[in-house]
């Protein structure tokens, strides 16, 4: 069971509430996000795109746009090389459309996950050279592609790297030496000497900043203002899909993107919403991260991400809807395959003794390599440990990792980098390639260098406000919308109620993956509380604590024997035109 902690960060919540016209409860939640200064609170609540940071603050930006202006003037062929995930696809779209509108001769290439692997490789460089490409510009990749960029330079090509991933480094005597690729210019907020105020932007935001800066240099900002708005929508889309923290500049970008996507001119985005049955007026970060984004990612996983790029570039509504429907079908297939291999991964952990490791390395040789990251994430959620899932491909073993807050995955991998033929990533996620003979060595050595303690491996639930359910009202739930968009770095607030009486329960949904409880608040009022997900663990917990008979009576609506403390989130449920308050259970004990 997770450990519960009440956030105890101090501030004058009454004063903050009066200053910004919000309740002290909302002020407390904002303070719990480490937003303290008055201007930062204002920016959090009211920030606009005018407050985005100047693209010129990114190291290398001035040099990059000088090169691009010259290449456009000389009519040189530019090739954008992206990546096969949603961030890479959106980055490629942003650079391609922006460069075309700036008058460039530009095309695109996205690596095939199975044939090419991640990012820039020798094959893509050779293809570009044979096609007469003068300049390669990478997006969402390139920072770790030194050998490939060296090859391009030897062939006389100009190379511009735009990326947001960690810069590779060597460590000697306790000091790090960062290894930038030999490109003509590198734009990456994580490189040494970069003074960009917020380092947590995704590849698509870096790409957007390049186009914004280029348009400014060419005097196109006003003429292309509508295009810049469309491109910023895609940067917002990628920010959510790449699980960037929704704070600071990212929060402004995503708020703008969600608002403008409701009336987007991009036919591909419109079609994605249509085929997934999403009400544009209710579009949220959840829809992007868990419904639309996976459709883009599914092409790079099971087919080719070129198809997803074609969707975003489609100008005909009929064509966009056809592609979007294909993407949705691919994603449905991906979900079925994922469920099968998640079960296999869990069985392996449970039956092979892997569960004793602090870092889980799960080898599923017959799994499609594109599913490794999703499976790793699901296994991490179950065990709350860093997880690597490895699969067997035509050229050795490939894998993806997903981490927990207390484990910097990229830095830990760097300690055993001699085992990899290729690797990269950041704190929470990473990718790797290695020879099959080193799979067991990797499992052993990544655990040998691991410094995680028992405390680090305990999931922690941070309660924002221990608030009795009786304090919840329609006005308060509507006020909570000021905190949106929710996501990484800005989670939904966590409220808690001790010793709540459970009166009845009913399993809902065609897959039985939801339970509707009737509960009693501290003032004797009945509430509907929903618990989503597999009900088996909750039922088992209640049976162990209160007895199976009490659980059986609960489902018959004939008990008052079950009382549990819960964390919850209040929401509004609209059914057949009627809107009422509803509680959503998050944790229980």
Buried (B, 14 or more C-beta within 10 A) or exposed (E): EEEBEEBEEEBEBEEBBEEBEBBBBBBBBBBBBEBEEEEBBBBBBEBEBEEBBEBBBBBBBBBBBEBBBEBBEEEBBBBBBBBBBBBBBBBBBBBBBBBBBBEBBBBBBBBBBBEBBBBBBEBBBBBBBEEEBBBBBBBBBBBBBBEBBBBBBEEEBBBBBBBBBBBBBEEEEEEEEBEBBBBBBBBBBBBEEBEBEBEBBBBBBBBBBBBBBBBBBBEBBEEBEEBBBBBBBBBBBBBBBBBBBBBBBBBBBBBBBBEBBEEBEBBBBBBBBBBBEBEBEEBBBBBBBEBBBBBBBBBBBBBBBBBBBBBBBBEEEEBBBBBBBBBBEBBEBBEEBBEEBBEBBBEBBEEEEBEEBBBBBBBBEEBBBBBBBBBBBBBBEEBBBBBBBBBBBEEBBBBBBBBBEBBBBBBBBBEBBEBBBBBBBBBBBBBBBBBEEBBEBBBEBBBEEBEBEEEBBEBEBBBBBBBBBEBBEEEBBEBBEBBBBBBBBBBBBBBBBEEBBBBBBEBBEEEEEBBBBBBBBBEEEEBBBBBEEEBEEBBEBBBEEBEEEBBEBBBEEEBEBBBBBBBBBBBEEEEEEEEEBBBBBBBBB
